[in-house]
Amino acid sequence: MKRPYYLFSNGRLRRKQNTLFLERADAQRTPDDAPEDTGAPSGEPTGEKVPFPVEQVEAIYVFGEIDINTKLVTFLAQKSVPVYFFD
């Protein structure tokens, strides 16, 4: 059964075969308008991976600072999984 996923943690969203992984980062966040902002994702990865199979994902709601790439966006589009970003 598909269900929505709500991501409140900072980190990186990755794909390995048909499983999505959220690699969590530490809680420190750099504001977008800060002088030290380099455009890179805030926080260092902690190594903790939270897996969820793409077949069980209805939609992804992102409230934290998440790093993704275009291959992941293409994969989610092929699987008809919408991703919503909130500030």
NORMO-V871607 format. One record per backbone hydrogen bond with DSSP energy under -0.5 kcal/mol. NH is the residue of the N-H (numbers start at 1). CO is the residue of the C=O. If there is no record, write none. Layout:
{{NH,CO} {NH,CO}}
//
This chain:
{{3,56} {5,59} {7,5} {7,61} {8,6} {11,65} {12,23} {13,67} {14,12} {14,21} {16,19} {19,16} {20,52} {21,14} {22,50} {23,12} {23,21} {24,22} {24,48} {25,10} {26,44} {31,29} {34,31} {37,34} {46,24} {47,24} {50,22} {51,49} {52,20} {54,18} {56,53} {57,54} {58,3} {58,56} {59,3} {60,82} {61,5} {62,60} {62,84} {63,7} {63,61} {64,7} {66,64} {67,11} {68,66} {73,69} {74,70} {75,71} {76,72} {77,73} {78,74} {79,75} {80,77} {81,76} {82,58} {82,80} {84,60} {86,62}}
//
